[in-house]
C-alpha cells in the first residue's frame, strides 16, 4: 500500500481551481472552454476506467505539450515534458497483482510553474478507510500550520466529483525584504474506484499560476481508455 507520506499530499497538499471555465491561450489569457465527461461506475478492482465519450478540451497554450502517461492512464496539457519522480513506485496501474499498490509521480519543474501528477492504486475495499485516514492527517497538517490559508471546494472534474484546495503558504526567499515569499499551490483530487488522481500546479508569489494556466492544466485532463 502507498505510504502515508506519499498519499497525504492528496489530502493536504493544496488543491483548487478557479472553476470559471477552461481553455487557455497565452500566459494569463482568460479564454476558456467547457469541461465535460461521462460518468463511469468504478469496478471492484480495475484501476483505470474505460471512458468512451470524448471530452471537449482547451487549446494547447504556446510552449506547452500534450502529455500522455506511459501506461496511458491519462492525458493532460503541461508546461513542458514531465519526468518520473524518484519517489514513485512504478508498477502495473491498470491491473496490479493482489497485494501490490503502485503509484507514479510525474512532474515539470519549470522556472515559473511547477506541476505534478500523481496516480495511486489501492485495493478497492481499502479505499474508503484510506480516504478517512488522509482526511484526519490533512486536518492535523492544517492545525500545525495556522499561518497557511486554505480554500476548499467540491467540484466536478472529468464528469466526476472531485475535491479542490487552494493553498497559500510561505517559503524562504532571500531576495524578499521579509525573507519569505507567499507561494500558491492549486490542485485537485479525484478517486475512481481504488485509483486516486492527485494533480497540482503552483508558483511563487511573483509567478502564481493564472486562471488560464490552471484551466489549461486541469480542464485538459482526460482519463485513459
N, C-alpha and C positions, 0 to 999 in steps of 0.2 A: 504494500500500500504506500502511496506517496507520503513523504514525511510531512509533519505539521508545518515545518518551516517552509517547505515548498508550497503547500496548498493554502497556508494562511494568507498569502498575498491575494488570493481570490476573494477573501472576505474583508481585508482591511487595507490593502493597497488601493489607492484611490481609483475611483471608477466613475465616470459620468459623461454625459453627453448633453449638449445643449440641443435637445431634440426638436429643432426648428426646421428640419429639412435635411436634405442630403445633397451631395454633389459638391464639386469644388473646381475652381479654375486656378488662378494664380494664388500665391500665398495671401490669405486674408480675403479671398473672394467670397461674397455672400451667396453666389449662385448655388442652387440646391435642386435635388430631385428626390422623389419619394422613395421610401423603402417598403418592400412587400415581400411576402413569403408564405408558403403553405405550411400549416401545422403538420407535424409528423408525430404519431404516438410513439413514445420510447419503447423499445423492446426489452426483454429481460436481460440480455447480455450484449447484443451487438452495439458497439460503442458509437459508431458513426451512422446516423440515419440516412436513408435514401431520400433525396429531395428532387421531385420531378419538375415542379413549376419553376420557370426562370424568374429571377428577381431583378427588377429594374435597378440599375446601379449608377452611381455618379460617374462623371467623366474622370479620366486619369489626369491628375494635375501635372504640370511641367516638372520634370525631374523625378517624378515618382515612377514606380514599377508595379505591375500586377504580379503578385507572388502567390504561388500555389504550394502548400505544404508538401514535402517529399512523399508522403503517403496519400496525398490527395484528399485529406480530410477537410480542408477549407481553402478558399481563395480570398485574397484581400489586397487592397492597394496600400503600398508602403513607401515612405520617402527614402528609398534606397533598397539594396538587396539584403534581406535578413540573413543572419548567421545563427547556427545552432549554439546555444549556451552550454558551458561545461556542466552546469548543474542539472542538465536534462538526464532522464533515464530512458533512452530510446528503446523502442520495442514495437510490437505489432499493435497499433492503436485500434485497428478495425476489429480484430478478433483475438485479443490477448489470451494466452493459456490460463487455465484456472490458477488462482493464487498470484498472478502476475499483474502489477498495476503500473504500467509505463506512463511516462509523461515526457513531453518535449517542450522546450522553450526556445523560440527564435526571436531575435531582436535586431533592430537597426539603431546603432548609437551614432547619430549624426551630430553636426556642430550645433544645430538649432533644436532639433527634436530627437527624442528617444521614444521608440515604440517597441512593445514586447507582446508576443502572442504565445500563450501557454495553453496546452491541451493536456488534461489529466484524465485517466481512465481508472475507475474503481469498480469493484463488483456492484451490480445494480442494487442488491439487497443491503449494501452498506452505505449507499449514497445519502440517505436521509439522516442517518446518525452523524455522518461526516459533516454534512451541512450544518447541523446543530452545533457540533464541536467548533467549527470555524466561526460561527456567529458568536459564540462565547469568547473565543480568542480575539475576535475583532473588537468586541465591547471592551475587553481588557486593554487592548492596544490604545484605544481612544481615551480611556481613563488615564493611562500613563503618559499621554501626550496632550495635556489640556491646551497648549498653545496652538495646536493644529486646528484647522477648520475643515469640516466635512459637510457635504451637501449630498444627500441620498435621494434617489428616485427609483421607482419601479417603472420600467419601460417595456416596449416590445422591440425585440431585435430579431431580424430574420423571421418575423411572424411568430415569435415565441416570447413568453415572459422572461425578462432579464432584470438584473439589478445594476444600477449605476451609482457611482460616487465621485464627487469632485473633491479632491483632497489638496488643501493648501498647507505647505509645511516649509520650515526654514532649513537652509543648508549653508555651510560655511562659504563665504565669498570674500577673499582678501581685498578685492577691488572695491567693495562696498564700504561706505563710511561706517556703517553699523557692524561690518564684519560678517553679515549674513545676507542671504537673498531668499525671497519667498518663491518657492517652486510650486508649480501646479501639475498635478497628475490627474488625468481623466481616463476612466476605464469602464469596462462592462464585464459582468459575469453572467454566463449562461450555462444552465445544466440541461442536458438532453440525455435522459436515462442515467447511465452511470458515467457519462462523459461531461467534464467541466471545461468550458472555454473561458479563459481569462485574458482579455486584451486591454492594453493601456497605451496612452500616448501622453508624453509630458515634456515640459521645457522649463527653463529658468524664468525669472520674473521678466527679463528683457525679451525672451523668446517663447512666451507661452503659446501653446497651440491655438490657432484661431478657430472660430466656429466652422469655417470652411474646411480646414485641415482635419478637424475632428469628424466632420461629416464624410470627408473623402476616405478616411480610415474606417470608421465604424460602419457606415452605410454601404461600403463596398464588400463587406463580409458576406460570403456565401458558403454554406456547408457543402462538403464534398458529396458526390454522387456515389 
